Amino acid sequence: MPVVSAEIIVPVDPATAFAVSQTTGRVRHRWDPFNSEQQFLDGATTAGKGVLTFTRQRLGFSMVSHYVSYAPPTDVGMRLTPG
């Protein structure tokens, strides 16, 4: 099976790259083709341990995930919620 890959070097420091990787909304849509919609739930406004997020994939599938760890600027752990 053919494989397509691409690589780009982005000249930003790790903390900035990490912060961008945890965005939602318009910023997320500029770099992440997977998501058509993503938002924090339960009144959260930023990523963090215990925060829930709703994500809708561009073909319509959706999921709710839960941050189980959050250690900027290097590590995030997430778990899909049941359902």
PDB file of N, CA, C and O in Angstrom:
ATOM      1  N   MET A   1       0.851  -1.180   0.000  1.00  0.00           N
ATOM      2  CA  MET A   1       0.000   0.000   0.000  1.00  0.00           C
ATOM      3  C   MET A   1       0.893   1.238   0.000  1.00  0.00           C
ATOM      4  O   MET A   1       1.833   1.322   0.790  1.00  0.00           O
ATOM      5  N   PRO A   2       0.608   2.195  -0.875  1.00  0.00           N
ATOM      6  CA  PRO A   2       1.396   3.427  -0.912  1.00  0.00           C
ATOM      7  C   PRO A   2       1.250   4.227   0.382  1.00  0.00           C
ATOM      8  O   PRO A   2       0.196   4.217   1.019  1.00  0.00           O
ATOM      9  N   VAL A   3       2.299   4.901   0.745  1.00  0.00           N
ATOM     10  CA  VAL A   3       2.304   5.754   1.930  1.00  0.00           C
ATOM     11  C   VAL A   3       2.715   7.155   1.496  1.00  0.00           C
ATOM     12  O   VAL A   3       3.677   7.328   0.747  1.00  0.00           O
ATOM     13  N   VAL A   4       1.984   8.140   1.969  1.00  0.00           N
ATOM     14  CA  VAL A   4       2.303   9.528   1.685  1.00  0.00           C
ATOM     15  C   VAL A   4       2.715  10.174   2.995  1.00  0.00           C
ATOM     16  O   VAL A   4       2.041  10.004   4.011  1.00  0.00           O
ATOM     17  N   SER A   5       3.799  10.903   2.979  1.00  0.00           N
ATOM     18  CA  SER A   5       4.208  11.609   4.187  1.00  0.00           C
ATOM     19  C   SER A   5       4.757  12.975   3.800  1.00  0.00           C
ATOM     20  O   SER A   5       5.165  13.205   2.661  1.00  0.00           O
ATOM     21  N   ALA A   6       4.754  13.859   4.765  1.00  0.00           N
ATOM     22  CA  ALA A   6       5.286  15.200   4.563  1.00  0.00           C
ATOM     23  C   ALA A   6       5.927  15.659   5.864  1.00  0.00           C
ATOM     24  O   ALA A   6       5.543  15.215   6.946  1.00  0.00           O
ATOM     25  N   GLU A   7       6.879  16.526   5.754  1.00  0.00           N
ATOM     26  CA  GLU A   7       7.565  17.035   6.932  1.00  0.00           C
ATOM     27  C   GLU A   7       7.856  18.504   6.725  1.00  0.00           C
ATOM     28  O   GLU A   7       8.172  18.942   5.619  1.00  0.00           O
ATOM     29  N   ILE A   8       7.743  19.257   7.805  1.00  0.00           N
ATOM     30  CA  ILE A   8       8.082  20.673   7.750  1.00  0.00           C
ATOM     31  C   ILE A   8       8.714  21.053   9.082  1.00  0.00           C
ATOM     32  O   ILE A   8       8.285  20.581  10.135  1.00  0.00           O
ATOM     33  N   ILE A   9       9.703  21.881   9.038  1.00  0.00           N
ATOM     34  CA  ILE A   9      10.342  22.375  10.252  1.00  0.00           C
ATOM     35  C   ILE A   9       9.763  23.752  10.542  1.00  0.00           C
ATOM     36  O   ILE A   9       9.810  24.656   9.708  1.00  0.00           O
ATOM     37  N   VAL A  10       9.213  23.888  11.752  1.00  0.00           N
ATOM     38  CA  VAL A  10       8.603  25.149  12.159  1.00  0.00           C
ATOM     39  C   VAL A  10       9.544  25.807  13.158  1.00  0.00           C
ATOM     40  O   VAL A  10       9.809  25.239  14.217  1.00  0.00           O
ATOM     41  N   PRO A  11      10.048  26.978  12.845  1.00  0.00           N
ATOM     42  CA  PRO A  11      11.047  27.619  13.699  1.00  0.00           C
ATOM     43  C   PRO A  11      10.435  28.307  14.943  1.00  0.00           C
ATOM     44  O   PRO A  11      10.448  29.533  15.059  1.00  0.00           O
ATOM     45  N   VAL A  12       9.909  27.496  15.851  1.00  0.00           N
ATOM     46  CA  VAL A  12       9.394  28.033  17.116  1.00  0.00           C
ATOM     47  C   VAL A  12       9.973  27.219  18.263  1.00  0.00           C
ATOM     48  O   VAL A  12      10.401  26.079  18.082  1.00  0.00           O
ATOM     49  N   ASP A  13       9.978  27.811  19.417  1.00  0.00           N
ATOM     50  CA  ASP A  13      10.486  27.115  20.598  1.00  0.00           C
ATOM     51  C   ASP A  13       9.479  26.061  21.055  1.00  0.00           C
ATOM     52  O   ASP A  13       8.295  26.165  20.732  1.00  0.00           O
ATOM     53  N   PRO A  14       9.927  25.043  21.806  1.00  0.00           N
ATOM     54  CA  PRO A  14       9.030  23.971  22.246  1.00  0.00           C
ATOM     55  C   PRO A  14       7.807  24.451  23.021  1.00  0.00           C
ATOM     56  O   PRO A  14       6.728  23.880  22.864  1.00  0.00           O
ATOM     57  N   ALA A  15       7.942  25.476  23.847  1.00  0.00           N
ATOM     58  CA  ALA A  15       6.796  25.961  24.624  1.00  0.00           C
ATOM     59  C   ALA A  15       5.705  26.519  23.715  1.00  0.00           C
ATOM     60  O   ALA A  15       4.520  26.295  23.963  1.00  0.00           O
ATOM     61  N   THR A  16       6.091  27.238  22.670  1.00  0.00           N
ATOM     62  CA  THR A  16       5.111  27.777  21.723  1.00  0.00           C
ATOM     63  C   THR A  16       4.449  26.649  20.940  1.00  0.00           C
ATOM     64  O   THR A  16       3.231  26.648  20.765  1.00  0.00           O
ATOM     65  N   ALA A  17       5.240  25.693  20.469  1.00  0.00           N
ATOM     66  CA  ALA A  17       4.688  24.556  19.741  1.00  0.00           C
ATOM     67  C   ALA A  17       3.699  23.784  20.610  1.00  0.00           C
ATOM     68  O   ALA A  17       2.638  23.376  20.138  1.00  0.00           O
ATOM     69  N   PHE A  18       4.046  23.588  21.871  1.00  0.00           N
ATOM     70  CA  PHE A  18       3.149  22.892  22.790  1.00  0.00           C
ATOM     71  C   PHE A  18       1.846  23.668  22.959  1.00  0.00           C
ATOM     72  O   PHE A  18       0.765  23.083  22.887  1.00  0.00           O
ATOM     73  N   ALA A  19       1.936  24.968  23.181  1.00  0.00           N
ATOM     74  CA  ALA A  19       0.742  25.796  23.385  1.00  0.00           C
ATOM     75  C   ALA A  19      -0.174  25.728  22.162  1.00  0.00           C
ATOM     76  O   ALA A  19      -1.389  25.600  22.312  1.00  0.00           O
ATOM     77  N   VAL A  20       0.384  25.810  20.972  1.00  0.00           N
ATOM     78  CA  VAL A  20      -0.422  25.745  19.759  1.00  0.00           C
ATOM     79  C   VAL A  20      -1.075  24.369  19.625  1.00  0.00           C
ATOM     80  O   VAL A  20      -2.208  24.264  19.156  1.00  0.00           O
ATOM     81  N   SER A  21      -0.367  23.316  20.033  1.00  0.00           N
ATOM     82  CA  SER A  21      -0.920  21.963  19.906  1.00  0.00           C
ATOM     83  C   SER A  21      -2.129  21.743  20.800  1.00  0.00           C
ATOM     84  O   SER A  21      -2.887  20.798  20.581  1.00  0.00           O
ATOM     85  N   GLN A  22      -2.327  22.588  21.795  1.00  0.00           N
ATOM     86  CA  GLN A  22      -3.442  22.430  22.729  1.00  0.00           C
ATOM     87  C   GLN A  22      -4.554  23.440  22.491  1.00  0.00           C
ATOM     88  O   GLN A  22      -5.410  23.630  23.355  1.00  0.00           O
ATOM     89  N   THR A  23      -4.552  24.090  21.335  1.00  0.00           N
ATOM     90  CA  THR A  23      -5.573  25.090  21.027  1.00  0.00           C
ATOM     91  C   THR A  23      -6.856  24.447  20.516  1.00  0.00           C
ATOM     92  O   THR A  23      -6.883  23.266  20.167  1.00  0.00           O
ATOM     93  N   THR A  24      -7.906  25.239  20.479  1.00  0.00           N
ATOM     94  CA  THR A  24      -9.179  24.843  19.881  1.00  0.00           C
ATOM     95  C   THR A  24      -9.620  25.971  18.955  1.00  0.00           C
ATOM     96  O   THR A  24      -8.964  27.010  18.886  1.00  0.00           O
ATOM     97  N   GLY A  25     -10.718  25.772  18.250  1.00  0.00           N
ATOM     98  CA  GLY A  25     -11.303  26.841  17.440  1.00  0.00           C
ATOM     99  C   GLY A  25     -10.507  27.175  16.197  1.00  0.00           C
ATOM    100  O   GLY A  25      -9.908  26.296  15.578  1.00  0.00           O
ATOM    101  N   ARG A  26     -10.502  28.438  15.836  1.00  0.00           N
ATOM    102  CA  ARG A  26      -9.914  28.887  14.571  1.00  0.00           C
ATOM    103  C   ARG A  26      -8.424  28.584  14.481  1.00  0.00           C
ATOM    104  O   ARG A  26      -7.934  28.205  13.418  1.00  0.00           O
ATOM    105  N   VAL A  27      -7.704  28.746  15.577  1.00  0.00           N
ATOM    106  CA  VAL A  27      -6.267  28.457  15.550  1.00  0.00           C
ATOM    107  C   VAL A  27      -6.041  26.988  15.208  1.00  0.00           C
ATOM    108  O   VAL A  27      -5.190  26.661  14.381  1.00  0.00           O
ATOM    109  N   ARG A  28      -6.804  26.108  15.847  1.00  0.00           N
ATOM    110  CA  ARG A  28      -6.673  24.664  15.602  1.00  0.00           C
ATOM    111  C   ARG A  28      -6.957  24.319  14.144  1.00  0.00           C
ATOM    112  O   ARG A  28      -6.263  23.486  13.561  1.00  0.00           O
ATOM    113  N   HIS A  29      -7.956  24.940  13.556  1.00  0.00           N
ATOM    114  CA  HIS A  29      -8.349  24.642  12.179  1.00  0.00           C
ATOM    115  C   HIS A  29      -7.275  25.038  11.175  1.00  0.00           C
ATOM    116  O   HIS A  29      -7.234  24.503  10.067  1.00  0.00           O
ATOM    117  N   ARG A  30      -6.412  25.963  11.551  1.00  0.00           N
ATOM    118  CA  ARG A  30      -5.356  26.400  10.631  1.00  0.00           C
ATOM    119  C   ARG A  30      -4.288  25.341  10.444  1.00  0.00           C
ATOM    120  O   ARG A  30      -3.625  25.317   9.408  1.00  0.00           O
ATOM    121  N   TRP A  31      -4.104  24.459  11.426  1.00  0.00           N
ATOM    122  CA  TRP A  31      -3.019  23.486  11.310  1.00  0.00           C
ATOM    123  C   TRP A  31      -3.465  22.027  11.430  1.00  0.00           C
ATOM    124  O   TRP A  31      -2.682  21.135  11.105  1.00  0.00           O
ATOM    125  N   ASP A  32      -4.679  21.752  11.879  1.00  0.00           N
ATOM    126  CA  ASP A  32      -5.120  20.377  12.127  1.00  0.00           C
ATOM    127  C   ASP A  32      -6.263  19.992  11.191  1.00  0.00           C
ATOM    128  O   ASP A  32      -7.402  20.391  11.433  1.00  0.00           O
ATOM    129  N   PRO A  33      -5.992  19.224  10.124  1.00  0.00           N
ATOM    130  CA  PRO A  33      -7.053  18.863   9.182  1.00  0.00           C
ATOM    131  C   PRO A  33      -8.013  17.800   9.721  1.00  0.00           C
ATOM    132  O   PRO A  33      -9.048  17.549   9.105  1.00  0.00           O
ATOM    133  N   PHE A  34      -7.694  17.172  10.855  1.00  0.00           N
ATOM    134  CA  PHE A  34      -8.549  16.126  11.418  1.00  0.00           C
ATOM    135  C   PHE A  34      -9.857  16.700  11.950  1.00  0.00           C
ATOM    136  O   PHE A  34     -10.924  16.125  11.734  1.00  0.00           O
ATOM    137  N   ASN A  35      -9.777  17.813  12.633  1.00  0.00           N
ATOM    138  CA  ASN A  35     -10.929  18.371  13.342  1.00  0.00           C
ATOM    139  C   ASN A  35     -11.751  19.321  12.490  1.00  0.00           C
ATOM    140  O   ASN A  35     -11.208  20.160  11.772  1.00  0.00           O
ATOM    141  N   SER A  36     -13.071  19.178  12.579  1.00  0.00           N
ATOM    142  CA  SER A  36     -13.940  20.207  12.025  1.00  0.00           C
ATOM    143  C   SER A  36     -14.493  21.063  13.157  1.00  0.00           C
ATOM    144  O   SER A  36     -14.942  22.187  12.933  1.00  0.00           O
ATOM    145  N   GLU A  37     -14.459  20.526  14.373  1.00  0.00           N
ATOM    146  CA  GLU A  37     -14.947  21.255  15.552  1.00  0.00           C
ATOM    147  C   GLU A  37     -14.240  20.692  16.780  1.00  0.00           C
ATOM    148  O   GLU A  37     -14.077  19.479  16.912  1.00  0.00           O
ATOM    149  N   GLN A  38     -13.828  21.573  17.665  1.00  0.00           N
ATOM    150  CA  GLN A  38     -13.275  21.127  18.940  1.00  0.00           C
ATOM    151  C   GLN A  38     -13.517  22.228  19.959  1.00  0.00           C
ATOM    152  O   GLN A  38     -13.339  23.411  19.670  1.00  0.00           O
ATOM    153  N   GLN A  39     -13.929  21.819  21.165  1.00  0.00           N
ATOM    154  CA  GLN A  39     -14.176  22.798  22.220  1.00  0.00           C
ATOM    155  C   GLN A  39     -13.984  22.172  23.587  1.00  0.00           C
ATOM    156  O   GLN A  39     -14.148  20.965  23.768  1.00  0.00           O
ATOM    157  N   PHE A  40     -13.634  23.017  24.543  1.00  0.00           N
ATOM    158  CA  PHE A  40     -13.547  22.583  25.928  1.00  0.00           C
ATOM    159  C   PHE A  40     -14.959  22.487  26.489  1.00  0.00           C
ATOM    160  O   PHE A  40     -15.836  23.253  26.089  1.00  0.00           O
ATOM    161  N   LEU A  41     -15.186  21.567  27.401  1.00  0.00           N
ATOM    162  CA  LEU A  41     -16.501  21.372  28.002  1.00  0.00           C
ATOM    163  C   LEU A  41     -16.521  21.826  29.456  1.00  0.00           C
ATOM    164  O   LEU A  41     -15.480  22.132  30.037  1.00  0.00           O
ATOM    165  N   ASP A  42     -17.708  21.866  30.031  1.00  0.00           N
ATOM    166  CA  ASP A  42     -17.922  22.178  31.451  1.00  0.00           C
ATOM    167  C   ASP A  42     -17.338  23.517  31.870  1.00  0.00           C
ATOM    168  O   ASP A  42     -16.879  23.670  33.003  1.00  0.00           O
ATOM    169  N   GLY A  43     -17.352  24.493  30.961  1.00  0.00           N
ATOM    170  CA  GLY A  43     -16.904  25.838  31.303  1.00  0.00           C
ATOM    171  C   GLY A  43     -15.407  26.057  31.250  1.00  0.00           C
ATOM    172  O   GLY A  43     -14.947  27.165  31.527  1.00  0.00           O
ATOM    173  N   ALA A  44     -14.629  25.046  30.904  1.00  0.00           N
ATOM    174  CA  ALA A  44     -13.174  25.218  30.802  1.00  0.00           C
ATOM    175  C   ALA A  44     -12.839  26.138  29.634  1.00  0.00           C
ATOM    176  O   ALA A  44     -13.512  26.121  28.604  1.00  0.00           O
ATOM    177  N   THR A  45     -11.795  26.937  29.805  1.00  0.00           N
ATOM    178  CA  THR A  45     -11.371  27.841  28.736  1.00  0.00           C
ATOM    179  C   THR A  45      -9.965  27.527  28.240  1.00  0.00           C
ATOM    180  O   THR A  45      -9.529  28.066  27.223  1.00  0.00           O
ATOM    181  N   THR A  46      -9.259  26.664  28.950  1.00  0.00           N
ATOM    182  CA  THR A  46      -7.921  26.243  28.539  1.00  0.00           C
ATOM    183  C   THR A  46      -7.735  24.769  28.852  1.00  0.00           C
ATOM    184  O   THR A  46      -8.477  24.184  29.642  1.00  0.00           O
ATOM    185  N   ALA A  47      -6.738  24.186  28.223  1.00  0.00           N
ATOM    186  CA  ALA A  47      -6.402  22.789  28.481  1.00  0.00           C
ATOM    187  C   ALA A  47      -5.818  22.648  29.884  1.00  0.00           C
ATOM    188  O   ALA A  47      -5.211  23.581  30.410  1.00  0.00           O
ATOM    189  N   GLY A  48      -6.008  21.471  30.484  1.00  0.00           N
ATOM    190  CA  GLY A  48      -5.444  21.195  31.795  1.00  0.00           C
ATOM    191  C   GLY A  48      -5.934  19.863  32.321  1.00  0.00           C
ATOM    192  O   GLY A  48      -6.919  19.316  31.825  1.00  0.00           O
ATOM    193  N   LYS A  49      -5.257  19.347  33.313  1.00  0.00           N
ATOM    194  CA  LYS A  49      -5.647  18.069  33.901  1.00  0.00           C
ATOM    195  C   LYS A  49      -7.097  18.138  34.378  1.00  0.00           C
ATOM    196  O   LYS A  49      -7.493  19.084  35.058  1.00  0.00           O
ATOM    197  N   GLY A  50      -7.885  17.122  34.012  1.00  0.00           N
ATOM    198  CA  GLY A  50      -9.289  17.055  34.397  1.00  0.00           C
ATOM    199  C   GLY A  50     -10.248  17.686  33.403  1.00  0.00           C
ATOM    200  O   GLY A  50     -11.459  17.504  33.523  1.00  0.00           O
ATOM    201  N   VAL A  51      -9.734  18.427  32.420  1.00  0.00           N
ATOM    202  CA  VAL A  51     -10.584  19.112  31.447  1.00  0.00           C
ATOM    203  C   VAL A  51     -11.112  18.110  30.423  1.00  0.00           C
ATOM    204  O   VAL A  51     -10.391  17.216  29.980  1.00  0.00           O
ATOM    205  N   LEU A  52     -12.386  18.275  30.054  1.00  0.00           N
ATOM    206  CA  LEU A  52     -13.002  17.476  28.994  1.00  0.00           C
ATOM    207  C   LEU A  52     -13.051  18.293  27.715  1.00  0.00           C
ATOM    208  O   LEU A  52     -13.257  19.507  27.752  1.00  0.00           O
ATOM    209  N   THR A  53     -12.861  17.625  26.579  1.00  0.00           N
ATOM    210  CA  THR A  53     -12.976  18.282  25.284  1.00  0.00           C
ATOM    211  C   THR A  53     -13.905  17.485  24.379  1.00  0.00           C
ATOM    212  O   THR A  53     -13.953  16.256  24.439  1.00  0.00           O
ATOM    213  N   PHE A  54     -14.633  18.200  23.551  1.00  0.00           N
ATOM    214  CA  PHE A  54     -15.463  17.588  22.522  1.00  0.00           C
ATOM    215  C   PHE A  54     -14.766  17.809  21.192  1.00  0.00           C
ATOM    216  O   PHE A  54     -14.341  18.926  20.899  1.00  0.00           O
ATOM    217  N   THR A  55     -14.641  16.767  20.382  1.00  0.00           N
ATOM    218  CA  THR A  55     -14.020  16.864  19.066  1.00  0.00           C
ATOM    219  C   THR A  55     -14.923  16.211  18.035  1.00  0.00           C
ATOM    220  O   THR A  55     -15.398  15.093  18.232  1.00  0.00           O
ATOM    221  N   ARG A  56     -15.160  16.918  16.927  1.00  0.00           N
ATOM    222  CA  ARG A  56     -15.871  16.341  15.790  1.00  0.00           C
ATOM    223  C   ARG A  56     -14.871  16.273  14.642  1.00  0.00           C
ATOM    224  O   ARG A  56     -14.272  17.274  14.251  1.00  0.00           O
ATOM    225  N   GLN A  57     -14.712  15.077  14.123  1.00  0.00           N
ATOM    226  CA  GLN A  57     -13.809  14.826  13.013  1.00  0.00           C
ATOM    227  C   GLN A  57     -14.442  15.348  11.732  1.00  0.00           C
ATOM    228  O   GLN A  57     -15.665  15.461  11.654  1.00  0.00           O
ATOM    229  N   ARG A  58     -13.642  15.664  10.735  1.00  0.00           N
ATOM    230  CA  ARG A  58     -14.157  16.301   9.514  1.00  0.00           C
ATOM    231  C   ARG A  58     -15.182  15.471   8.762  1.00  0.00           C
ATOM    232  O   ARG A  58     -15.940  16.027   7.967  1.00  0.00           O
ATOM    233  N   LEU A  59     -15.237  14.140   8.984  1.00  0.00           N
ATOM    234  CA  LEU A  59     -16.249  13.313   8.334  1.00  0.00           C
ATOM    235  C   LEU A  59     -17.486  13.115   9.208  1.00  0.00           C
ATOM    236  O   LEU A  59     -18.400  12.385   8.823  1.00  0.00           O
ATOM    237  N   GLY A  60     -17.528  13.763  10.394  1.00  0.00           N
ATOM    238  CA  GLY A  60     -18.717  13.741  11.225  1.00  0.00           C
ATOM    239  C   GLY A  60     -18.638  12.917  12.495  1.00  0.00           C
ATOM    240  O   GLY A  60     -19.483  13.076  13.376  1.00  0.00           O
ATOM    241  N   PHE A  61     -17.645  12.035  12.619  1.00  0.00           N
ATOM    242  CA  PHE A  61     -17.510  11.254  13.847  1.00  0.00           C
ATOM    243  C   PHE A  61     -17.127  12.186  14.995  1.00  0.00           C
ATOM    244  O   PHE A  61     -16.439  13.183  14.777  1.00  0.00           O
ATOM    245  N   SER A  62     -17.565  11.872  16.211  1.00  0.00           N
ATOM    246  CA  SER A  62     -17.239  12.740  17.346  1.00  0.00           C
ATOM    247  C   SER A  62     -16.791  11.917  18.543  1.00  0.00           C
ATOM    248  O   SER A  62     -17.040  10.714  18.625  1.00  0.00           O
ATOM    249  N   MET A  63     -16.120  12.598  19.471  1.00  0.00           N
ATOM    250  CA  MET A  63     -15.633  11.953  20.689  1.00  0.00           C
ATOM    251  C   MET A  63     -15.492  13.000  21.784  1.00  0.00           C
ATOM    252  O   MET A  63     -15.358  14.194  21.518  1.00  0.00           O
ATOM    253  N   VAL A  64     -15.524  12.521  23.015  1.00  0.00           N
ATOM    254  CA  VAL A  64     -15.214  13.355  24.175  1.00  0.00           C
ATOM    255  C   VAL A  64     -13.973  12.752  24.802  1.00  0.00           C
ATOM    256  O   VAL A  64     -13.916  11.549  25.057  1.00  0.00           O
ATOM    257  N   SER A  65     -12.981  13.589  25.049  1.00  0.00           N
ATOM    258  CA  SER A  65     -11.751  13.122  25.672  1.00  0.00           C
ATOM    259  C   SER A  65     -11.491  13.890  26.956  1.00  0.00           C
ATOM    260  O   SER A  65     -12.031  14.975  27.173  1.00  0.00           O
ATOM    261  N   HIS A  66     -10.657  13.309  27.796  1.00  0.00           N
ATOM    262  CA  HIS A  66     -10.401  13.799  29.140  1.00  0.00           C
ATOM    263  C   HIS A  66      -8.889  13.921  29.330  1.00  0.00           C
ATOM    264  O   HIS A  66      -8.158  12.951  29.132  1.00  0.00           O
ATOM    265  N   TYR A  67      -8.421  15.104  29.712  1.00  0.00           N
ATOM    266  CA  TYR A  67      -6.999  15.273  30.026  1.00  0.00           C
ATOM    267  C   TYR A  67      -6.712  14.572  31.355  1.00  0.00           C
ATOM    268  O   TYR A  67      -7.243  14.965  32.393  1.00  0.00           O
ATOM    269  N   VAL A  68      -5.882  13.545  31.322  1.00  0.00           N
ATOM    270  CA  VAL A  68      -5.523  12.848  32.556  1.00  0.00           C
ATOM    271  C   VAL A  68      -4.192  13.346  33.113  1.00  0.00           C
ATOM    272  O   VAL A  68      -3.884  13.132  34.286  1.00  0.00           O
ATOM    273  N   SER A  69      -3.407  14.009  32.269  1.00  0.00           N
ATOM    274  CA  SER A  69      -2.202  14.691  32.744  1.00  0.00           C
ATOM    275  C   SER A  69      -1.939  15.873  31.826  1.00  0.00           C
ATOM    276  O   SER A  69      -2.353  15.882  30.667  1.00  0.00           O
ATOM    277  N   TYR A  70      -1.254  16.854  32.353  1.00  0.00           N
ATOM    278  CA  TYR A  70      -0.960  18.064  31.588  1.00  0.00           C
ATOM    279  C   TYR A  70       0.299  18.671  32.179  1.00  0.00           C
ATOM    280  O   TYR A  70       0.269  19.232  33.275  1.00  0.00           O
ATOM    281  N   ALA A  71       1.420  18.560  31.446  1.00  0.00           N
ATOM    282  CA  ALA A  71       2.708  19.037  31.953  1.00  0.00           C
ATOM    283  C   ALA A  71       3.438  19.832  30.866  1.00  0.00           C
ATOM    284  O   ALA A  71       4.364  19.324  30.234  1.00  0.00           O
ATOM    285  N   PRO A  72       3.012  21.085  30.657  1.00  0.00           N
ATOM    286  CA  PRO A  72       3.669  21.914  29.650  1.00  0.00           C
ATOM    287  C   PRO A  72       5.149  22.119  29.997  1.00  0.00           C
ATOM    288  O   PRO A  72       5.487  22.158  31.180  1.00  0.00           O
ATOM    289  N   PRO A  73       6.006  22.246  29.046  1.00  0.00           N
ATOM    290  CA  PRO A  73       5.751  22.296  27.617  1.00  0.00           C
ATOM    291  C   PRO A  73       6.063  20.988  26.883  1.00  0.00           C
ATOM    292  O   PRO A  73       6.433  21.011  25.709  1.00  0.00           O
ATOM    293  N   THR A  74       5.915  19.848  27.567  1.00  0.00           N
ATOM    294  CA  THR A  74       6.335  18.612  26.902  1.00  0.00           C
ATOM    295  C   THR A  74       5.310  17.492  26.860  1.00  0.00           C
ATOM    296  O   THR A  74       5.309  16.723  25.899  1.00  0.00           O
ATOM    297  N   ASP A  75       4.439  17.361  27.851  1.00  0.00           N
ATOM    298  CA  ASP A  75       3.614  16.158  27.942  1.00  0.00           C
ATOM    299  C   ASP A  75       2.137  16.431  28.186  1.00  0.00           C
ATOM    300  O   ASP A  75       1.755  17.314  28.955  1.00  0.00           O
ATOM    301  N   VAL A  76       1.314  15.627  27.492  1.00  0.00           N
ATOM    302  CA  VAL A  76      -0.138  15.622  27.689  1.00  0.00           C
ATOM    303  C   VAL A  76      -0.584  14.165  27.662  1.00  0.00           C
ATOM    304  O   VAL A  76      -0.118  13.383  26.833  1.00  0.00           O
ATOM    305  N   GLY A  77      -1.480  13.804  28.564  1.00  0.00           N
ATOM    306  CA  GLY A  77      -2.087  12.484  28.520  1.00  0.00           C
ATOM    307  C   GLY A  77      -3.588  12.652  28.417  1.00  0.00           C
ATOM    308  O   GLY A  77      -4.192  13.417  29.169  1.00  0.00           O
ATOM    309  N   MET A  78      -4.194  11.923  27.469  1.00  0.00           N
ATOM    310  CA  MET A  78      -5.635  12.038  27.279  1.00  0.00           C
ATOM    311  C   MET A  78      -6.253  10.640  27.208  1.00  0.00           C
ATOM    312  O   MET A  78      -5.611   9.671  26.801  1.00  0.00           O
ATOM    313  N   ARG A  79      -7.509  10.573  27.615  1.00  0.00           N
ATOM    314  CA  ARG A  79      -8.254   9.321  27.572  1.00  0.00           C
ATOM    315  C   ARG A  79      -9.608   9.621  26.950  1.00  0.00           C
ATOM    316  O   ARG A  79     -10.228  10.643  27.240  1.00  0.00           O
ATOM    317  N   LEU A  80     -10.061   8.705  26.081  1.00  0.00           N
ATOM    318  CA  LEU A  80     -11.408   8.828  25.537  1.00  0.00           C
ATOM    319  C   LEU A  80     -12.407   8.449  26.604  1.00  0.00           C
ATOM    320  O   LEU A  80     -12.185   7.502  27.358  1.00  0.00           O
ATOM    321  N   THR A  81     -13.502   9.176  26.676  1.00  0.00           N
ATOM    322  CA  THR A  81     -14.537   8.840  27.637  1.00  0.00           C
ATOM    323  C   THR A  81     -15.460   7.795  27.013  1.00  0.00           C
ATOM    324  O   THR A  81     -15.582   7.736  25.789  1.00  0.00           O
ATOM    325  N   PRO A  82     -16.106   6.976  27.828  1.00  0.00           N
ATOM    326  CA  PRO A  82     -17.039   5.981  27.277  1.00  0.00           C
ATOM    327  C   PRO A  82     -18.217   6.662  26.581  1.00  0.00           C
ATOM    328  O   PRO A  82     -18.608   7.776  26.930  1.00  0.00           O
ATOM    329  N   GLY A  83     -18.759   5.978  25.607  1.00  0.00           N
ATOM    330  CA  GLY A  83     -19.959   6.491  24.941  1.00  0.00           C
ATOM    331  C   GLY A  83     -19.734   6.875  23.521  1.00  0.00           C
ATOM    332  O   GLY A  83     -20.663   7.321  22.848  1.00  0.00           O
TER     333      GLY A  83
END
